[in-house]
């Protein structure tokens, strides 16, 4: 199958980006170096092309009911311009994906926009339309991923950079709020959201305006690839769909994955009964961070053991933290060993390396 390319592919190619396949897309993994790009976001600002993320619009009389049934958070709590983090679960409460749901400003034609992860837009569209038809809901669902581009401007200086280029009052946006604004003559949805732990915004715009939006930041903002996006999100303990959970390879519920805050059991959604039972009974394993105290790097699939060598979990993501210059990882351990500060071992190439359970974020907020 041919890999998809974001509307900014040519800009990245001209800039000398190195590319990688991710979720069926050809995306820049780095422009200069992961460490340079990571540091720019922590210290100043960086811009990411995140056009590989999906965009699904939902409208019509039953749009709210449809969104409420297929996401775990409380969609009815959203006013126009509000957003929320949520999970998409099956009947067993297993996460199929995580997403951000926007109730769009009233100026928009659609009522809702939600953002599946890379490569999940078609399956999300199919899930929404199939459930709509089964329930006979009056709702229109459109997969508009190909119609839009999306960038994230992140870092301590990001708010001022975006504000200087937008014609709206974006500095007044609270976390998880969005507004319409024009940037470089392009109509954008500007949202106070992100995946790095830093201040900043994500901008969604028609794909034919992608070059103008990117160029508006090019001279004052470090271009960043997926490599730095990964190290940044790991330092804050953010989940990566398909790696930190996967419905086939590593099925997890929101409570196991540490995002129980995004589950509202007083709403009706697919998987609610299973999650209510787990909430009452508790989980067997929890999503945690680990800090390696010896030479090595925890990697996906590495075992986590007790100091005596008993297996109690597994690493799902890991890296050498550019900020801390320490090896860190994320993964799941048995509930009895999930307490912050617990001494464990991570098995690196057959050797148990000393490690400590560390509740994310690994760095100061």
VOGU-3710 file (C-alpha; in Angstrom, 3 decimals, decimal comma):
1> xxxxxxxxxx> 0,000/0,000/0,000  1,324/3,450/-0,908  2,261/5,596/2,060  0,406/8,848/2,567  2,246/12,162/2,517  1,317/15,285/4,477  0,641/18,509/2,540  3,943/19,883/3,903  6,051/17,011/2,551  7,757/19,219/-0,032
11> xxxxxxxxxx> 8,669/21,829/2,581  10,247/19,135/4,745  12,131/17,626/1,827  13,558/21,035/0,891  14,630/21,560/4,518  16,593/18,284/4,449  14,393/16,314/6,823  14,951/12,610/7,401  11,723/10,680/6,918  10,188/7,613/8,517
21> xxxxxxxxxx> 7,018/5,600/8,045  4,511/6,112/10,844  0,916/4,936/10,802  0,999/4,616/7,027  2,419/8,137/6,541  5,818/9,376/5,372  6,686/11,863/8,131  9,845/13,763/9,136  11,595/12,025/12,024  14,184/14,803/12,424
31> xxxxxxxxxx> 15,421/17,964/10,719  18,634/18,773/12,596  18,862/16,294/15,469  16,440/14,917/18,041  18,430/16,479/20,889  18,467/19,919/19,205  14,760/19,824/18,493  13,903/18,487/21,953  15,898/21,254/23,643  14,274/23,928/21,476
41> xxxxxxxxxx> 10,814/22,892/22,682  11,841/22,758/26,338  13,746/26,076/26,194  12,092/28,155/23,448  9,719/26,799/20,789  9,424/24,223/18,053  6,940/23,520/15,281  5,753/20,020/14,374  3,859/18,843/11,332  1,162/16,585/12,797
51> xxxxxxxxxx> -0,938/16,268/9,662  -0,726/12,487/10,023  -3,315/12,739/12,790  -6,858/11,989/11,645  -9,760/14,452/11,509  -13,345/13,225/11,647  -16,245/15,717/11,608  -19,646/14,830/13,058  -22,798/16,895/12,649  -26,571/16,552/12,656
61> xxxxxxxxxx> -29,380/16,248/15,230  -27,878/13,154/16,890  -24,223/14,185/16,662  -23,887/14,640/20,435  -25,546/11,276/21,172  -23,227/9,526/18,723  -20,109/11,114/20,219  -21,296/10,305/23,743  -21,842/6,640/22,921  -18,435/6,122/21,298
71> xxxxxxxxxx> -16,123/8,079/23,615  -15,617/7,639/27,354  -15,656/11,265/28,492  -18,725/13,491/28,917  -19,327/15,186/25,591  -22,370/17,034/26,956  -20,045/19,060/29,199  -18,486/20,747/26,160  -19,543/24,219/25,080  -18,680/25,475/21,571
81> xxxxxxxxxx> -14,908/26,013/21,496  -14,226/23,415/24,234  -12,205/20,220/23,855  -11,569/17,138/25,960  -9,266/14,147/26,025  -11,071/10,819/25,751  -10,720/7,136/24,971  -12,482/5,000/22,384  -13,280/1,572/23,855  -14,878/-1,696/22,790
91> xxxxxxxxxx> -17,552/-3,631/24,718  -14,882/-5,038/27,061  -13,567/-1,575/27,911  -10,368/-2,165/25,916  -8,933/0,973/24,334  -9,075/1,055/20,561  -7,545/4,528/20,483  -7,298/7,749/22,459  -8,455/11,034/20,996  -9,198/14,703/21,497
101> xxxxxxxxxx> -12,825/15,727/20,921  -13,685/19,326/19,970  -17,113/20,883/20,074  -16,407/23,307/17,276  -17,076/27,053/17,434  -20,568/27,946/16,276  -19,184/29,486/13,087  -18,304/25,992/11,808  -20,612/23,809/9,723  -19,873/20,644/11,728
111> xxxxxxxxxx> -20,639/20,409/15,422  -17,804/18,085/16,459  -14,289/17,275/15,338  -12,351/14,401/16,846  -8,757/13,464/16,156  -7,857/9,767/15,903  -4,200/8,809/15,934  -2,140/8,283/12,783  -3,531/5,508/10,608  -6,735/5,188/12,648
121> xxxxxxxxxx> -8,939/7,612/10,726  -10,512/5,036/8,406  -11,306/2,562/11,191  -12,722/5,398/13,322  -14,894/6,525/10,422  -16,123/2,955/9,919  -16,859/2,557/13,633  -18,816/5,808/13,782  -20,852/5,174/10,653  -21,581/1,539/11,531
131> xxxxxxxxxx> -22,795/2,434/15,017  -24,802/5,370/13,648  -26,581/3,091/11,212  -27,219/0,392/13,828  -28,778/2,935/16,187  -30,565/4,819/13,401  -29,016/8,096/14,554  -29,459/11,205/12,428  -25,823/12,240/12,098  -23,379/12,976/9,309
141> xxxxxxxxxx> -19,840/11,620/9,684  -17,072/12,847/7,379  -13,462/11,693/7,259  -11,767/14,982/6,384  -8,179/13,902/7,126  -7,082/14,529/3,547  -8,706/17,967/3,534  -6,748/19,380/6,464  -3,223/20,038/7,621  -2,230/20,316/11,256
151> xxxxxxxxxx> 0,789/21,766/13,042  1,739/22,054/16,698  3,738/25,017/18,000  5,072/24,068/21,413  7,391/25,512/24,038  7,647/28,434/26,502  7,774/30,967/23,665  5,021/29,300/21,608  2,072/31,367/22,925  3,705/34,653/21,928
161> xxxxxxxxxx> 4,778/33,276/18,544  1,253/32,122/17,700  -0,377/35,233/19,122  1,821/37,463/16,957  0,655/35,652/13,823  -3,016/35,086/14,630  -5,765/37,659/14,323  -7,736/36,214/17,268  -7,271/36,413/21,032  -5,478/33,079/21,347
171> xxxxxxxxxx> -3,667/34,070/24,557  -7,062/34,129/26,285  -7,628/30,449/25,563  -7,543/28,172/28,581  -6,207/24,629/28,347  -8,398/22,570/26,015  -10,130/25,572/24,502  -10,147/26,436/20,802  -11,135/29,358/18,616  -11,235/30,422/14,988
181> xxxxxxxxxx> -8,322/32,626/13,920  -6,558/33,574/10,719  -2,827/32,847/10,425  -0,993/34,087/7,306  -4,381/34,598/5,668  -5,434/30,990/6,339  -8,522/30,218/8,428  -7,426/28,000/11,330  -8,872/26,271/14,331  -6,362/27,233/17,044
191> xxxxxxxxxx> -6,463/25,025/20,150  -4,603/25,260/23,439  -3,573/21,609/23,305  -0,385/19,633/22,755  1,611/16,453/23,278  4,878/17,742/24,732  3,989/18,926/28,244  4,918/22,484/27,288  2,712/25,485/26,610  1,565/25,857/23,059
201> xxxxxxxxxx> -1,111/25,404/20,436  -2,252/23,047/17,733  -3,577/24,580/14,498  -5,907/22,825/12,051  -6,401/24,382/8,606  -7,315/23,541/4,993  -4,510/21,540/3,414  -4,002/24,054/0,616  -3,002/26,646/3,236  -0,409/24,420/4,895
211> xxxxxxxxxx> 2,608/26,042/3,247  1,569/29,560/4,232  0,992/28,569/7,874  4,306/26,689/8,096  6,238/29,521/6,460  4,786/32,028/8,912  6,757/30,303/11,691  9,778/29,029/9,754  12,174/31,872/10,566  11,494/31,969/14,331
221> xxxxxxxxxx> 10,692/28,395/15,251  12,763/25,209/15,197  11,211/22,591/12,884  10,822/19,318/14,793  10,183/15,743/13,735  8,542/12,705/15,279  11,752/11,740/17,084  11,651/14,770/19,373  7,882/14,490/19,690  8,422/10,983/21,085
231> xxxxxxxxxx> 11,116/11,914/23,607  9,122/14,954/24,737  5,907/12,982/25,310  7,787/10,221/27,164  9,241/12,703/29,661  5,653/13,606/30,555  4,319/10,049/30,495  1,858/10,557/27,639  0,495/7,427/25,963  1,360/6,471/22,394
241> xxxxxxxxxx> -1,422/4,541/20,666  -0,161/1,298/19,155  2,835/1,212/21,472  1,729/1,845/25,064  -1,573/0,149/24,290  -2,892/-1,832/21,350  -6,211/-3,703/21,175  -4,520/-6,742/19,614  -0,926/-6,782/20,871  -1,335/-5,112/24,278
251> xxxxxxxxxx> -5,028/-4,680/25,178  -5,464/-2,164/27,993  -8,332/-0,290/29,578  -8,244/3,401/30,493  -7,887/2,501/34,175  -4,854/0,313/33,492  -3,380/2,992/31,218  -3,674/5,694/33,873  -6,318/7,817/32,156  -9,287/7,016/34,361
261> xxxxxxxxxx> -9,884/10,777/34,566  -11,170/10,553/30,970  -13,847/7,991/31,902  -17,231/9,274/33,048  -19,229/6,301/34,300  -22,394/8,381/34,688  -22,630/8,557/30,889  -23,686/5,808/28,479  -20,924/4,607/26,175  -19,709/1,377/24,611
271> xxxxxxxxxx> -17,655/-0,448/27,253  -19,133/1,396/30,215  -20,369/-1,705/32,093  -17,018/-3,458/31,796  -15,190/-0,369/33,025  -17,569/0,125/35,937  -16,823/-3,447/37,059  -13,077/-2,845/36,780  -13,380/0,434/38,661  -15,044/-1,395/41,539
281> xxxxxxxxxx> -12,678/-4,390/41,507  -9,427/-2,555/40,770  -6,773/-3,334/38,166  -4,116/-6,033/38,147  -1,492/-3,823/36,483  -0,844/-0,090/36,282  0,890/2,161/33,782  4,038/3,575/35,393  7,366/5,175/34,638  10,749/3,608/35,356
291> xxxxxxxxxx> 14,097/5,320/35,747  17,134/3,156/35,035  19,935/3,589/37,594  22,578/1,783/35,553  23,962/2,027/32,047  21,455/1,026/29,386  18,143/2,144/27,907  14,769/0,520/28,615  13,106/-0,454/25,340  9,714/-1,676/24,187
301> xxxxxxxxxx> 9,223/-5,313/25,233  11,891/-5,414/27,957  10,835/-7,278/31,092  10,460/-5,524/34,441  11,288/-7,772/37,394  11,694/-7,637/41,140  15,271/-7,491/42,501  14,925/-11,283/42,926  14,147/-11,749/39,250  10,398/-12,370/39,329
311> xxxxxxxxxx> 8,688/-10,835/36,291  6,170/-8,160/37,292  5,710/-6,167/34,093  7,008/-4,940/30,765  8,360/-1,751/29,223  6,259/-0,297/26,398  8,291/2,863/25,606  11,780/4,010/26,544  14,516/6,484/25,724  17,507/8,369/27,054
321> xxxxxxxxxx> 15,842/11,495/28,387  17,471/14,496/26,681  16,399/16,792/29,519  17,575/14,612/32,403  20,354/12,695/30,633  18,914/9,584/32,281  17,370/6,454/30,769  13,608/6,435/31,319  10,784/4,165/30,311  7,043/3,657/30,481
331> xxxxxxxxxx> 5,181/0,405/30,913  2,949/-1,752/33,048  3,719/-3,468/36,337  1,679/-5,519/38,772  -0,321/-3,280/41,060  1,650/-4,447/44,130  4,857/-3,058/42,603  3,508/0,202/41,159  4,306/2,504/44,079  6,572/5,461/43,358
341> xxxxxxxxxx> 10,120/4,705/44,486  9,775/0,909/44,311  13,065/-0,805/43,419  12,814/-3,021/40,339  14,983/-4,324/37,553  14,722/-3,834/33,780  16,167/-6,733/31,812  18,477/-5,220/29,192  20,076/-7,788/26,857  19,664/-10,520/29,462
351> xxxxxxxxxx> 20,933/-8,495/32,432  18,689/-7,082/35,147  19,538/-3,382/35,484  18,634/-1,498/38,665  15,638/0,774/38,202  13,085/2,724/40,203  9,363/3,099/39,640  8,820/6,797/38,882  5,397/8,388/38,618  5,375/10,561/35,483
361> xxxxx> 6,072/13,270/34,587  9,793/12,661/34,947  10,525/16,387/34,776  9,105/19,308/36,755  5,894/20,751/35,378
//
